[in-house]
Amino acid sequence: MASTKNKLTIPKPIIQPIADMGILVRFESESACQAFSNNIKKAAYTWVLDVVPAYKAVAIYHNPAFISLPSLANEIASVLKTREIKTPTQQSKVVEVPCCYELGADLEIVAELKGLTTKEVIRLHSETEYCVYAIGFSPGFPYMGYLPKELEGVPRLATPRLKVPAGSIGLTGIQTGIYPEQKPGGWHLIGQTPNLLVDILTQYFAFDIGDKVRFSPISKSTFTKLVGTKLK
């Protein structure tokens, strides 16, 4: 009997076209989405231009010189039906992110919204291990889930900030994330990391899809010492 170790059942994915350059495959779970995405990437199909996973969906962009859109949909359906989908054999990278919660402009607001003290918000946020489910919005911005129940449901700001400092750590809904560069943004900010998360010139990106992330509280003095350093 064949081993079922590291095998994953992919139940009823939904395949949809994305304009004329790709398809979107929707899954019922994040684990199925990541497993399928990893398998497509490792297969190195000549017709694949890019594979972009996000939570429970994977966008697959194709080269029309190698395969037509209808044929692409049929090929993906065949992969899902006939090929063994395996979960990654290697463990995900665990990234520890220093966070100065004292620099969280909205920390007290979040505490008030959730009926907690600021110390409780810090404890809950930093004791949780998150998974990077998507990267987007700006280069290297990690969308991470999921927040502990006590912190869920914080809305976006009624009026987004025009300038959110690089390294700001925010939350909204059931997610937390980090702004790698100064950008407009509408998430409530509860802290800031001193570390450099993205360097376009050297192609340095701190996070990959599937990474596990933990936040480590630090003081303002430690924050100052670590400004501009890369995450380990």
C-alpha positions as CSV (number, residue, x, y, z in Angstrom):
1,M,0.0,0.0,0.0
2,A,1.4,3.4,-1.0
3,S,2.4,5.7,1.9
4,T,0.0,8.6,2.6
5,K,2.6,10.6,4.5
6,N,2.9,14.2,3.4
7,K,0.0,13.7,1.0
8,L,-2.8,16.2,0.9
9,T,-6.4,15.8,-0.4
10,I,-7.5,18.7,-2.5
11,P,-11.3,18.9,-2.3
12,K,-13.3,20.6,-5.1
13,P,-11.0,23.5,-6.2
14,I,-12.7,26.2,-8.3
15,I,-10.9,27.3,-11.5
16,Q,-11.5,30.7,-12.9
17,P,-9.9,32.7,-15.8
18,I,-8.0,35.9,-15.0
19,A,-8.4,38.1,-18.2
20,D,-6.4,36.4,-20.9
21,M,-3.1,35.8,-19.1
22,G,-3.9,33.2,-16.4
23,I,-6.3,31.4,-14.1
24,L,-7.2,31.6,-10.5
25,V,-7.6,28.3,-8.5
26,R,-9.6,28.6,-5.3
27,F,-9.3,26.1,-2.5
28,E,-11.1,25.3,0.8
29,S,-8.0,25.7,3.0
30,E,-4.8,27.6,3.2
31,S,-2.8,24.4,3.5
32,A,-4.2,23.0,0.2
33,C,-3.5,26.4,-1.5
34,Q,0.2,26.4,-0.4
35,A,0.7,22.8,-1.2
36,F,-0.6,23.1,-4.7
37,S,1.3,26.4,-5.3
38,N,4.6,24.7,-4.1
39,N,4.0,21.7,-6.4
40,I,3.4,23.9,-9.5
41,K,6.5,26.0,-8.7
42,K,8.7,22.8,-8.3
43,A,7.3,21.3,-11.5
44,A,8.9,24.2,-13.5
45,Y,6.4,24.0,-16.4
46,T,7.6,25.9,-19.4
47,W,4.3,27.6,-19.8
48,V,4.3,29.1,-16.3
49,L,5.3,32.8,-16.0
50,D,4.4,33.3,-12.4
51,V,2.6,31.6,-9.5
52,V,1.1,33.9,-6.9
53,P,-0.6,32.3,-3.8
54,A,-2.7,34.2,-1.4
55,Y,-4.6,32.6,1.5
56,K,-7.0,30.2,-0.3
57,A,-6.3,31.1,-3.9
58,V,-3.4,30.7,-6.4
59,A,-3.1,32.8,-9.5
60,I,-1.1,31.1,-12.3
61,Y,0.0,33.3,-15.1
62,H,1.0,31.6,-18.4
63,N,3.0,32.2,-21.5
64,P,0.4,32.2,-24.4
65,A,3.2,31.2,-26.8
66,F,3.3,27.8,-25.1
67,I,-0.3,27.2,-24.1
68,S,-3.7,28.7,-24.7
69,L,-6.0,29.8,-21.8
70,P,-8.5,26.9,-22.3
71,S,-5.6,24.4,-22.5
72,L,-4.1,25.9,-19.3
73,A,-7.4,25.4,-17.4
74,N,-7.6,21.8,-18.7
75,E,-3.9,21.2,-17.7
76,I,-4.5,22.5,-14.2
77,A,-7.6,20.5,-13.8
78,S,-5.6,17.4,-14.8
79,V,-2.9,18.2,-12.3
80,L,-5.5,18.5,-9.5
81,K,-7.2,15.3,-10.6
82,T,-4.4,12.9,-11.4
83,R,-1.2,14.0,-9.7
84,E,-0.3,13.5,-6.1
85,I,-0.2,16.8,-4.2
86,K,2.4,16.7,-1.5
87,T,2.9,19.0,1.4
88,P,6.4,20.6,1.6
89,T,8.9,18.2,3.2
90,Q,11.1,21.0,4.6
91,Q,10.0,23.0,7.6
92,S,8.9,26.6,7.1
93,K,11.4,29.3,8.1
94,V,10.6,30.9,11.5
95,V,11.3,34.6,11.5
96,E,11.5,36.5,14.8
97,V,10.6,40.1,14.3
98,P,11.7,42.6,17.0
99,C,8.8,45.0,17.8
100,C,8.8,48.2,19.8
101,Y,5.2,48.4,20.9
102,E,5.9,51.7,22.6
103,L,6.0,53.2,19.0
104,G,2.6,51.9,18.2
105,A,0.6,55.0,17.4
106,D,-2.8,53.2,17.9
107,L,-1.9,50.8,20.6
108,E,-4.1,52.5,23.2
109,I,-6.9,52.8,20.7
110,V,-6.8,49.1,19.9
111,A,-6.7,48.3,23.7
112,E,-9.8,50.4,24.2
113,L,-11.6,48.9,21.2
114,K,-11.1,45.4,22.5
115,G,-11.6,46.2,26.2
116,L,-8.0,45.2,27.1
117,T,-5.0,46.9,28.6
118,T,-2.1,47.8,26.4
119,K,0.0,45.1,28.2
120,E,-2.6,42.5,27.3
121,V,-2.6,43.6,23.6
122,I,1.2,43.3,23.6
123,R,1.1,39.9,25.2
124,L,-1.6,38.5,23.0
125,H,0.0,39.8,19.8
126,S,3.6,38.7,20.7
127,E,2.6,35.2,22.0
128,T,1.0,34.2,18.8
129,E,2.8,32.5,15.9
130,Y,1.6,33.8,12.5
131,C,1.9,32.4,9.0
132,V,2.6,34.5,5.9
133,Y,-0.3,33.8,3.7
134,A,0.2,36.5,1.1
135,I,2.7,39.2,0.0
136,G,1.5,42.3,-1.8
137,F,0.1,45.8,-1.6
138,S,3.7,47.1,-1.7
139,P,6.9,45.0,-2.3
140,G,7.5,42.6,0.6
141,F,4.4,43.5,2.6
142,P,3.4,40.3,4.5
143,Y,-0.2,39.5,5.2
144,M,-0.2,37.3,8.3
145,G,-2.8,35.3,10.1
146,Y,-4.4,34.7,12.3
147,L,-4.8,37.1,15.2
148,P,-5.9,35.6,18.6
149,K,-9.7,35.8,19.1
150,E,-9.3,38.6,21.6
151,L,-7.7,40.9,19.0
152,E,-10.0,40.1,16.1
153,G,-12.4,42.6,14.6
154,V,-10.4,45.9,14.8
155,P,-11.6,47.9,11.8
156,R,-9.6,49.9,9.4
157,L,-9.1,53.6,10.2
158,A,-12.0,55.8,9.0
159,T,-9.4,58.0,7.3
160,P,-6.2,56.3,6.2
161,R,-2.8,57.9,7.1
162,L,-1.0,59.4,4.1
163,K,2.4,58.3,5.5
164,V,2.8,55.2,7.6
165,P,6.5,54.9,8.7
166,A,8.5,51.9,7.4
167,G,8.5,49.0,9.8
168,S,5.1,49.8,11.2
169,I,3.2,46.8,12.5
170,G,-0.5,47.0,12.1
171,L,-3.6,44.9,12.4
172,T,-7.2,44.8,11.1
173,G,-9.9,42.1,11.0
174,I,-8.1,38.8,11.6
175,Q,-4.7,39.8,10.1
176,T,-1.5,41.5,11.2
177,G,1.1,42.9,8.8
178,I,4.3,45.0,8.5
179,Y,4.8,48.0,6.2
180,P,8.3,47.5,4.6
181,E,8.4,51.1,3.4
182,Q,6.7,54.4,4.0
183,K,3.3,54.2,2.4
184,P,-0.3,55.4,2.9
185,G,-2.2,52.9,5.0
186,G,-5.4,52.3,7.0
187,W,-4.5,49.6,9.5
188,H,-4.3,50.4,13.2
189,L,-0.6,50.6,14.2
190,I,0.4,48.8,17.4
191,G,4.2,48.7,17.1
192,Q,7.3,49.2,14.9
193,T,10.2,47.0,13.9
194,P,13.7,48.6,13.4
195,N,14.7,46.0,10.8
196,L,15.1,46.4,7.1
197,L,12.5,44.2,5.4
198,V,13.1,44.9,1.7
199,D,16.1,46.0,-0.3
200,I,15.2,46.1,-4.0
201,L,18.8,46.7,-5.2
202,T,20.1,43.5,-3.6
203,Q,16.8,41.6,-4.0
204,Y,16.5,41.1,-0.3
205,F,13.0,40.2,1.0
206,A,12.6,39.2,4.6
207,F,9.5,37.0,4.1
208,D,8.3,34.2,1.8
209,I,4.8,32.7,1.6
210,G,4.5,30.0,4.3
211,D,7.0,31.5,6.7
212,K,6.1,31.5,10.4
213,V,6.5,34.8,12.2
214,R,6.8,35.7,15.9
215,F,7.1,39.2,17.3
216,S,9.6,39.9,20.1
217,P,8.9,43.0,22.3
218,I,11.9,45.4,22.5
219,S,12.6,48.7,24.2
220,K,13.1,52.1,22.4
221,S,16.8,51.9,23.2
222,T,17.1,48.5,21.6
223,F,15.0,49.7,18.6
224,T,17.6,52.5,18.1
225,K,20.5,50.1,18.1
226,L,18.9,47.8,15.5
227,V,17.6,50.4,13.0
228,G,18.4,49.4,9.4
229,T,19.7,45.9,10.2
230,K,18.3,42.9,8.3
231,L,16.2,40.2,9.9
232,K,18.1,37.0,10.6
